[in-house]
Amino acid sequence: MEFVKMHGLGNDFIFIEESKVPQYSRFGDLARKLCHRHFGIGADGLIIVAASNTADAKMRMFNPDGSEAEMCGNAIRCFGKYTYERGLHSSKEMIVETLAGLIKPKLNIKDDEIISVTVDMGKPRLYPDEIPVDFEGPEMVNEKLHVGDMEFKITCVSMGNPHCVIFTPQVEKIQLSQWGPKISQHPIFPQSTNVEFVQVIDSKNIKMRVWERGAGETLACGTGACASAVAGVLNDKCQEKVNVSLPGGNLEIHWKDKNHVYMTGPAEEVFKGKI
């Protein structure tokens, strides 16, 4: 079974084409085995490249714990690069079927090289039942959440998957391994949630750390960067177009006219192999 290792800002994935996976395989079990950092290839997720009846291709994303995620921003950029360079589609723009709906990556090519990928991530979902989060009101913006003896002010956004954004003066001082899983599994989130701690540098620049459900702390999260940018606008902390600094690098996020969110960032192939 052939695979390709890719990453977007250090958020790394194992890409396997569905047609090359033995029929008896269960993708969740395969993800737990292959994503293990010591006993497998090592990755933040397993990406299955599949055919689609409604789009140019279909992307399925499985976390290291075997759970299936609705979407992954860094993976979708890698997906665009993977399928284009292997001739699975020929256009610089494509439509990808995901559990979060149809997503549209666009390859930015210079001198026959993909320098970045811009993704139309669609409209953010702000109604509590669409995120989902157990909250009575039209939007959950800057609301109190008690976790143990701590109180956090949270803003909840869905980019096809749930996010809980918390603004903090110094993001590096946050004990992410302590608070990330507790907030992620809080009863207010019926499907659990991804958790972003965000520091505002200025109106055009923010800094983010993320705890991803099913994966833990990662170097980057594309949907989390989008959710953080949206939360920044909702809380009057940043402009609609913002640079998001993550441990793995930078993403440009644009919530254009408070409608669709556009994400631009790199996608890299690391190596390929056979197992």
C-alpha positions as CSV (number, residue, x, y, z in Angstrom):
1,M,0.0,0.0,0.0
2,E,1.6,3.3,-1.2
3,F,1.4,6.5,0.9
4,V,2.6,10.1,0.7
5,K,3.5,12.1,3.8
6,M,2.6,15.8,3.5
7,H,2.2,18.8,5.8
8,G,0.8,22.3,6.0
9,L,2.8,24.4,8.5
10,G,3.9,21.2,10.3
11,N,0.4,19.9,10.6
12,D,1.3,16.6,9.0
13,F,-0.8,13.9,7.2
14,I,-0.5,10.5,5.6
15,F,-2.2,10.5,2.2
16,I,-3.5,7.2,0.8
17,E,-5.8,6.7,-2.2
18,E,-8.9,4.7,-1.4
19,S,-8.4,2.5,-4.4
20,K,-5.1,1.3,-3.0
21,V,-6.4,0.4,0.4
22,P,-7.3,-3.3,1.0
23,Q,-11.0,-3.8,1.1
24,Y,-11.0,-5.3,4.6
25,S,-9.3,-2.2,6.1
26,R,-11.1,0.0,8.5
27,F,-9.9,3.6,8.1
28,G,-10.2,4.4,11.8
29,D,-8.1,1.4,12.8
30,L,-5.6,2.3,10.0
31,A,-5.3,5.9,11.3
32,R,-4.6,4.7,14.9
33,K,-1.9,2.5,13.6
34,L,-0.2,4.7,11.0
35,C,-0.4,8.0,12.8
36,H,1.4,6.7,15.9
37,R,4.6,8.7,16.3
38,H,6.7,5.8,17.6
39,F,5.1,2.6,16.2
40,G,3.8,4.0,12.9
41,I,4.6,6.5,10.2
42,G,3.6,9.4,12.5
43,A,1.1,12.1,11.6
44,D,-1.7,14.3,12.9
45,G,-4.1,12.6,10.6
46,L,-4.8,10.1,7.8
47,I,-6.3,11.5,4.6
48,I,-8.2,9.2,2.3
49,V,-8.3,10.4,-1.4
50,A,-11.5,9.1,-2.9
51,A,-13.7,9.5,-5.9
52,S,-16.9,11.7,-5.6
53,N,-20.2,11.7,-7.4
54,T,-20.8,15.4,-6.5
55,A,-17.3,17.0,-6.8
56,D,-13.9,16.6,-8.4
57,A,-12.7,14.4,-5.6
58,K,-13.6,13.4,-2.0
59,M,-11.4,13.9,1.1
60,R,-11.9,11.9,4.3
61,M,-9.9,12.8,7.4
62,F,-9.2,10.5,10.3
63,N,-7.6,11.6,13.6
64,P,-4.9,9.7,15.4
65,D,-7.5,8.3,17.8
66,G,-9.5,6.9,14.9
67,S,-12.3,9.4,14.9
68,E,-13.4,10.9,11.6
69,A,-13.3,14.7,11.3
70,E,-15.6,16.8,9.2
71,M,-12.8,18.9,7.7
72,C,-9.2,20.0,8.0
73,G,-7.9,23.3,6.6
74,N,-4.3,22.3,6.3
75,A,-5.2,19.0,4.9
76,I,-7.4,20.5,2.2
77,R,-4.5,22.6,0.9
78,C,-2.3,19.5,0.8
79,F,-5.2,17.6,-0.9
80,G,-5.2,20.2,-3.7
81,K,-1.5,19.8,-4.3
82,Y,-1.6,16.0,-4.1
83,T,-4.4,15.5,-6.6
84,Y,-3.0,18.1,-9.1
85,E,0.5,16.8,-9.1
86,R,-0.6,13.3,-9.6
87,G,-3.0,14.1,-12.5
88,L,-6.2,13.3,-10.6
89,H,-7.4,16.7,-11.8
90,S,-5.9,19.2,-14.2
91,S,-7.4,22.5,-13.2
92,K,-5.8,25.0,-10.7
93,E,-9.2,25.2,-9.1
94,M,-11.2,22.2,-7.9
95,I,-14.2,21.3,-5.7
96,V,-13.7,18.8,-2.9
97,E,-16.4,16.8,-1.2
98,T,-16.0,16.7,2.6
99,L,-18.2,15.9,5.6
100,A,-18.4,19.7,6.1
101,G,-19.7,20.2,2.5
102,L,-18.1,21.2,-0.7
103,I,-14.8,23.0,-0.3
104,K,-12.9,24.9,-3.1
105,P,-9.1,25.0,-3.1
106,K,-7.3,27.1,-5.7
107,L,-3.6,26.5,-6.5
108,N,-1.3,29.5,-6.7
109,I,1.4,28.5,-9.3
110,K,4.5,30.4,-10.2
111,D,7.2,29.0,-12.6
112,D,5.3,25.6,-12.6
113,E,5.6,25.4,-8.9
114,I,2.8,25.5,-6.4
115,I,3.8,28.3,-4.0
116,S,0.6,28.3,-1.9
117,V,-3.1,27.3,-1.9
118,T,-6.1,29.5,-1.4
119,V,-9.2,27.8,-0.1
120,D,-12.7,29.1,-0.1
121,M,-13.8,27.8,3.3
122,G,-17.4,28.9,3.0
123,K,-19.4,30.9,5.5
124,P,-18.7,30.5,9.2
125,R,-21.6,29.1,11.2
126,L,-22.5,31.1,14.3
127,Y,-25.8,29.8,15.4
128,P,-25.3,27.6,18.5
129,D,-27.2,24.6,17.1
130,E,-25.0,24.6,14.0
131,I,-21.7,24.6,15.8
132,P,-23.0,22.8,18.0
133,V,-22.8,24.3,21.5
134,D,-25.4,24.2,24.2
135,F,-26.3,27.9,24.5
136,E,-29.5,29.9,24.3
137,G,-29.0,32.9,22.1
138,P,-28.3,33.8,18.4
139,E,-24.5,33.7,18.8
140,M,-22.0,32.7,21.5
141,V,-19.6,35.6,21.5
142,N,-17.4,36.5,24.5
143,E,-19.5,34.4,26.9
144,K,-18.3,33.0,30.2
145,L,-17.4,29.3,30.5
146,H,-16.4,27.8,33.9
147,V,-13.9,25.0,33.8
148,G,-12.9,23.8,37.3
149,D,-11.9,26.9,39.2
150,M,-11.1,28.9,36.0
151,E,-13.4,31.2,34.0
152,F,-12.8,31.7,30.3
153,K,-14.5,34.1,27.9
154,I,-15.3,32.1,24.8
155,T,-16.5,32.7,21.2
156,C,-17.8,29.7,19.3
157,V,-17.6,29.3,15.6
158,S,-18.0,26.4,13.2
159,M,-16.0,26.2,10.0
160,G,-17.7,22.9,9.2
161,N,-16.2,21.6,12.5
162,P,-16.6,23.2,16.0
163,H,-14.2,25.7,17.5
164,C,-14.0,27.5,20.8
165,V,-11.8,30.6,20.6
166,I,-10.4,32.2,23.7
167,F,-8.4,35.5,23.7
168,T,-5.5,35.8,26.0
169,P,-2.8,38.5,26.6
170,Q,0.1,36.0,26.4
171,V,-0.6,32.8,24.5
172,E,2.7,31.2,25.3
173,K,1.9,31.1,29.0
174,I,-1.3,29.1,28.5
175,Q,-1.0,25.6,29.9
176,L,-2.6,24.1,26.7
177,S,-2.1,20.4,27.7
178,Q,-4.1,21.1,30.9
179,W,-6.9,23.3,29.7
180,G,-7.2,22.2,26.1
181,P,-8.7,18.7,26.7
182,K,-10.9,20.0,29.6
183,I,-12.5,22.7,27.4
184,S,-12.7,20.3,24.4
185,Q,-14.7,17.8,26.4
186,H,-16.8,20.2,28.3
187,P,-20.5,19.1,28.5
188,I,-21.5,22.3,26.7
189,F,-20.1,20.9,23.5
190,P,-22.1,17.8,22.6
191,Q,-19.6,16.7,19.9
192,S,-16.6,18.1,21.8
193,T,-14.7,20.9,20.2
194,N,-11.3,22.2,18.9
195,V,-9.9,24.9,21.2
196,E,-7.9,28.0,20.2
197,F,-6.1,30.4,22.5
198,V,-5.4,33.6,20.6
199,Q,-3.2,36.6,21.3
200,V,-3.9,39.8,19.4
201,I,-0.7,41.5,18.3
202,D,-2.5,44.3,16.4
203,S,-5.6,44.6,14.2
204,K,-3.8,42.8,11.3
205,N,-1.9,40.1,13.2
206,I,-2.9,37.5,15.7
207,K,-1.0,34.6,17.3
208,M,-2.7,31.2,18.0
209,R,-2.2,27.9,19.7
210,V,-4.6,25.0,19.2
211,W,-5.8,21.9,20.9
212,E,-7.4,19.7,18.3
213,R,-10.1,17.2,19.3
214,G,-8.8,13.7,18.5
215,A,-5.2,14.9,18.0
216,G,-4.2,17.1,20.9
217,E,-1.8,20.1,20.4
218,T,-0.7,20.5,16.8
219,L,1.6,23.0,15.1
220,A,-1.2,24.5,13.0
221,C,-4.9,24.2,12.4
222,G,-6.4,25.8,9.2
223,T,-10.0,25.8,10.3
224,G,-8.9,27.0,13.7
225,A,-7.1,29.9,12.2
226,C,-10.3,30.8,10.2
227,A,-12.4,30.5,13.3
228,S,-10.0,32.7,15.3
229,A,-10.0,35.4,12.6
230,V,-13.8,35.4,12.6
231,A,-13.9,35.6,16.4
232,G,-11.5,38.5,16.2
233,V,-13.9,40.4,14.0
234,L,-16.9,39.5,16.1
235,N,-15.1,40.8,19.2
236,D,-13.8,44.0,17.4
237,K,-10.2,42.9,17.9
238,C,-9.0,42.6,14.3
239,Q,-9.8,43.5,10.7
240,E,-11.4,41.1,8.2
241,K,-8.0,40.3,6.7
242,V,-5.5,39.1,9.2
243,N,-2.2,37.2,9.4
244,V,-2.4,34.3,11.8
245,S,0.9,33.2,13.4
246,L,1.0,29.5,14.5
247,P,3.9,27.4,15.9
248,G,4.4,25.9,12.4
249,G,4.2,29.2,10.4
250,N,1.7,31.8,9.1
251,L,-1.6,31.7,7.4
252,E,-3.5,34.6,5.7
253,I,-7.2,34.6,6.6
254,H,-9.7,36.9,5.0
255,W,-13.4,37.0,6.1
256,K,-14.4,38.9,3.0
257,D,-17.3,41.2,3.6
258,K,-18.2,39.0,6.5
259,N,-19.3,36.4,4.1
260,H,-17.0,33.6,2.9
261,V,-13.7,33.0,4.6
262,Y,-10.6,32.5,2.5
263,M,-7.4,30.9,3.7
264,T,-4.0,31.0,2.0
265,G,-1.0,29.0,3.0
266,P,1.6,26.5,2.0
267,A,1.3,22.8,1.3
268,E,4.4,20.6,1.2
269,E,5.2,17.0,0.3
270,V,7.7,15.4,2.7
271,F,8.3,11.9,1.4
272,K,6.5,8.8,0.0
273,G,6.7,5.2,0.8
274,K,5.1,1.8,0.7
275,I,3.8,-0.4,3.5
